[in-house]
Amino acid sequence: MIRKYLFLFFIFCTFLYSKNVLILNSYHPSFSWTKIQVDSIVNTLLASKEDIDIYIEYMDTKRNNPTLMYKYKFLTLLKYKYLNKKIDLVISTDDNAINFLKMFRNELFSNSKIVFSGVNNLNILDDYKKDDITGVFERMTPFVNYELAKKISLKLDKLYLIGDDSVTFNVLKKLVLKELDKTKIDYEFISDKSIDKLTNKLKQTNKNSMAMLIMTASYVNKDENPITMENALKKINQAYNNPIISTARVFNHGGKIIGGYVVDGNKQGVLAAKMALKILNDPNLKIKPILNGTNSYVFDYNALKFFGIDIEKYLPSESIKILNKPISFFEHFKQIILIISIIAISLIVILLISLRYNFKLKKVNKRLEKSNKNIQIFIDNILEGIIISVDGICIDLNKEAIKLLGYENKDELINKNILEVLPANEKNFFDTKNAGETIFIKKNKEQINVLAMNKKVSFEDRRVNVTSFVDLTHSKKREKLLFEQSKLASMGEMIGNIAHQWRQPLSAISTCASGLKLQHKVNVLDDENLNKSLDTIMKSTNYLSNTIDDFKNYIKGEKIITKFYVSQAIENSIDLLSASFKNYGINIVRNFDDVQIYSCFNELIQVFINILNNSKDALNKNCKRDKVIFISIKDEENSVTIELVDNALGVEEEIINKIFEPYFTTKEKMQGTGLGLYMSYTLVTQSLKGIILASNKEFIYNSKEVKGLCMKIALPKYIEKKDND
């Protein structure tokens, strides 16, 4: 049973990864025959929607003599390229590639399945013992084309068979000889590697003859440089005056090559790719090579017309394909006529529908008019002020907006520029989309604080700006009061901390002074004891002075933007609370990056003090020992991130989202006001332009799993000072 499950798991895992398929070509990518096969293989594989990675390699044996040394070098290249890549299946095109794979099968892709395409040698698998190679043969049929030539030219005296003296041509030549030996036709092979020598022979041919292309892919010019098959075919067209039949679909358009019963590289590629897909899905599948099915009658219209040949006299029209045939007027404009007909019918249908629903639309319009009146009543009773404008000109406003701006009726603002309700330094406010605080100017020139938002909407075929706003005057007063309450609460607690901090230095001063007085009285006071005692007194007085300065800076609360180190603000906050931290046994663990920012130093200290006080109270309540607060400062690209984490068991998930709300507290009523974190949230998000988040965090401390509250603050490194700050 276990083996069965392991086998199923292995099969499942094999389908999780894509299959790798290599297309190995005998020739080069610019050879049109190769390109046709590769394109058809790739398109068929991609159309299957299977997860397949395709790799393509070219042996380029038409432009490079495939000697044994050349093959070994090519083998070395493939070994290096695919050393760490598992190839599941190889698709080869033409004879040289499949011969290469057979020769080096044990050294390269030994575990890969092989599918060939366009192979002329029908006996290529006779000496191969394995059964993991299959594919599509390229079988030329010169006898069928000879029969066609006899029908076209009744006075046919001779058939010229054109080739390029390549290895492939000599293989095909044997096949041609075998088939034409059945006939009594007088035929002659005209083949040469040199295109110039070949064309000279063609110029001297019999007038009552036809030519048949057998292999025309490997010609050279007079300088022994390879030329393209297309250029070679052009020269053959110019040299030979009679119709030329082709055995492969490579003939050029507009020449003298009329076509014939041709092998089709596109069909071969499609069939080979389909066989490959079947094998990839079932590696153990046995598929016999395909011998037939890649040939069809294909002709060139221009060549047929040049020689006045009506091919449909000799072959059924349904069995032939004619390329470049001009289409009739109806066929040319078939789509346009069809579209016009559809449009005309659609217009008639639309007209009938329009007439049918015209009466209903009138009823709908009446309902819309009534709805518009109801909408206007609804807008006028909204508690927010609403101004509707186009290109900065007011076109409508509701009653609340008239009231808040101190006007008597809407006609006083209609058709006026809405910038009149803004001060000079806020003229670009209506270009923004987000909500924000700003100042509006009333009719009597009095300024009011508002929270406003702009939104572009489409209305009556035009873009209009809708501005909604509420008066923040009373909210500002309430917020200021909350700040003062929070600050007073913090100051009261800090005064107790400072009094506790002063005890030790005051005690030291008192001890030194008493000691000096006693030593002086008994005449034992020397310079060393005097200087030592005076140093102790100076050190203690400096400590008291620094504590007073820290407290003074805190209570001043000036909103001044300065450049300072974030660690400095944290250390000042800790200094103000250090006595109570020491008294309660709270340890501070620091992990600081050196980060300087332009921000409000005093307001940031107030935030830290509120958070540290909350952590202190929570630690005293929930922890008996190992009390700790981790503080980290992390330098980001354009910001700084500060985290303060304690091990005071955290906050219940049901209420953690409420801790920044005003008057919400988890402490006893006599111990907390619920304003500290609310003020911290307001200071961070509004004054410091940052973000503050609260979450519970679990971590290891002193080899124990602990949990606490994490306060994460993200601040920009630079905030601008506004005129009204």
Salt bridges, closest charged atoms under 4 A:
ASP39 OD2 - LYS35 NZ 2.76
GLU57 OE2 - LYS81 NZ 2.56
ASP60 OD1 - HIS28 ND1 3.28
ASP60 OD1 - ARG63 NE 2.94
ASP88 OD1 - LYS86 NZ 2.53
GLU107 OE1 - LYS79 NZ 3.21
ASP127 OD1 - LYS102 NZ 2.87
ASP131 OD2 - LYS286 NZ 3.13
ASP132 OD2 - ARG105 NH2 2.86
GLU147 OE1 - LYS150 NZ 3.96
GLU188 OE1 - LYS158 NZ 2.91
ASP192 OD2 - LYS201 NZ 3.80
ASP264 OD2 - ARG249 NH1 3.02
ASP300 OD1 - HIS253 ND1 3.72
ASP396 OD1 - LYS410 NZ 2.92
GLU412 OE1 - LYS443 NZ 2.64
GLU437 OE1 - LYS476 NZ 2.55
GLU446 OE1 - LYS442 NZ 3.83
GLU493 OE2 - LYS616 NZ 2.46
ASP549 OD1 - LYS552 NZ 3.98
GLU558 OE1 - LYS556 NZ 3.79
GLU571 OE2 - ARG590 NE 2.73
ASP617 OD2 - LYS667 NZ 2.72
ASP635 OD1 - LYS717 NZ 2.66
GLU643 OE1 - LYS697 NZ 3.50
ASP725 OD1 - LYS559 NZ 3.97
